[in-house]
Amino acid sequence: MKQKIINVEQSEYWNEKSGPKWVKNENALNERLSILTDEFFSRVKIKASDKVLDIGCGGGDTTFRVSKLLADAGHVVGADISKTLLDHAKSKFSDIDTMTFVHCDAQNYSFDENYFDKVISRFGVMFFESPLEAFKNIYCSLKTSGSLNFVCWTNMMENEFIIEGMDIITKYTQKVLPEVTNDPGPFAFSEPEYIKEVLESAGFKNISVDKVYTFISTKDSTEKDAELLMGIGPRARILSEENLSSEKIAMIKNEIIKLCEQRQSGKEITYKACLNYVSANK
Ligand SMILES: C[S@@+](CC[C@H](N)C(=O)[O-])C[C@H]1O[C@@H](n2cnc3c(N)ncnc32)[C@H](O)[C@@H]1O
């Protein structure tokens, strides 16, 4: 692969402040995302000889999972805008011949043209400043027979894991969930029509968006789960902006723990989730 020194622009949603937060929560998140990740991999059908690009690879877990499916000719590149996350990924997965990492803004990085059999992403393509420019760039990196596959959130309100506890936070802060738009952010690609419009304009064919209802679940304690809910997504954003006293934070946490207890059955806490599994061909 060509390597190029670039100036990596930080997006509003992902900057070097997001990296350490993601690293802190990554094991907890990987556990919770395991059902949907298995589904994603069963759809992508990686072949041993594939050249694969993992966009917004974060801590590299999906990149590593691809590398385990590859044999000699196959190779996977994990690309991410966050140096913190890439350094973390490299420290976890060093010395694997079939895998490399690239620090870049995937929107405009000069990937080798006509090189990849598959471009994949788990929640890593919704943050581009210009999705059209980004997907045109990704399109160029694919071989003629290549495919794009990514998984992203559908509507925020259909994802209990994202909104659970928000009523309690609103009670203490008077702040409500932000309106979801197509602007860069976790829910930018919640609408199938918008996804199709962007991918079609970027040149892709055979575009398919499968809306799938599934689950996010964890065997963590209710206390740990409540901490995670308060540490990610719009809830975390509101809490960090509000400068609440530690007493209020503790009261919110106790109320959210009760919600987690209501969801717990046996050792498992479960949330309904809804995802778009997107695929397209060059
Ligand atoms: C929600 S995280 C998902 C991380 C990883 N795919 C996973 O599932 O664990 C989104 C990732 O996209 C990366 N990202 C955001 N904008 C990007 C861009 N323009 N180019 C490359 N990576 C980007 C972030 O740094 C972050 O690692």
The ligand as an SDF file (V2000), in Angstrom:
LIG
                    3D

 27 29  0  0  0  0  0  0  0  0999 V2000
  -18.0770    4.3820   16.8890 C   0  0  0  0  0  0  0  0  0  0  0  0
  -16.3680    4.1890   16.6020 S   0  0  0  0  0  0  0  0  0  0  0  0
  -16.3100    2.5470   15.9440 C   0  0  0  0  0  0  0  0  0  0  0  0
  -14.9430    1.9170   16.1060 C   0  0  0  0  0  0  0  0  0  0  0  0
  -14.8220    0.4820   15.5690 C   0  0  0  0  0  0  0  0  0  0  0  0
  -15.2300    0.3730   14.1880 N   0  0  0  0  0  0  0  0  0  0  0  0
  -15.5980   -0.4890   16.4140 C   0  0  0  0  0  0  0  0  0  0  0  0
  -16.6770   -0.9260   15.9990 O   0  0  0  0  0  0  0  0  0  0  0  0
  -15.1120   -0.8110   17.5120 O   0  0  0  0  0  0  0  0  0  0  0  0
  -16.1160    5.2080   15.1810 C   0  0  0  0  0  0  0  0  0  0  0  0
  -14.6910    5.2120   14.6840 C   0  0  0  0  0  0  0  0  0  0  0  0
  -14.6210    5.9220   13.4330 O   0  0  0  0  0  0  0  0  0  0  0  0
  -13.4160    6.6810   13.4340 C   0  0  0  0  0  0  0  0  0  0  0  0
  -13.5680    7.7710   12.4650 N   0  0  0  0  0  0  0  0  0  0  0  0
  -14.4270    8.8240   12.5350 C   0  0  0  0  0  0  0  0  0  0  0  0
  -14.2840    9.6110   11.4660 N   0  0  0  0  0  0  0  0  0  0  0  0
  -13.3310    9.0470   10.6830 C   0  0  0  0  0  0  0  0  0  0  0  0
  -12.7310    9.3910    9.4420 C   0  0  0  0  0  0  0  0  0  0  0  0
  -13.1190   10.4900    8.7760 N   0  0  0  0  0  0  0  0  0  0  0  0
  -11.7630    8.5870    8.9350 N   0  0  0  0  0  0  0  0  0  0  0  0
  -11.3730    7.4750    9.6000 C   0  0  0  0  0  0  0  0  0  0  0  0
  -11.9040    7.1000   10.7920 N   0  0  0  0  0  0  0  0  0  0  0  0
  -12.8660    7.8660   11.3220 C   0  0  0  0  0  0  0  0  0  0  0  0
  -13.2770    7.1320   14.8770 C   0  0  0  0  0  0  0  0  0  0  0  0
  -11.9830    7.5790   15.2000 O   0  0  0  0  0  0  0  0  0  0  0  0
  -13.7090    5.8800   15.6230 C   0  0  0  0  0  0  0  0  0  0  0  0
  -12.6330    5.0240   15.8680 O   0  0  0  0  0  0  0  0  0  0  0  0
  1  2  1  0
  2  3  1  0
  2 10  1  0
  3  4  1  0
  4  5  1  0
  5  6  1  0
  5  7  1  0
  7  8  2  0
  7  9  1  0
 10 11  1  0
 11 12  1  0
 11 26  1  0
 12 13  1  0
 13 14  1  0
 13 24  1  0
 14 15  1  0
 14 23  1  0
 15 16  2  0
 16 17  1  0
 17 18  1  0
 17 23  2  0
 18 19  1  0
 18 20  2  0
 20 21  1  0
 21 22  2  0
 22 23  1  0
 24 25  1  0
 24 26  1  0
 26 27  1  0
M  CHG  2   2   1   9  -1
M  END
$$$$
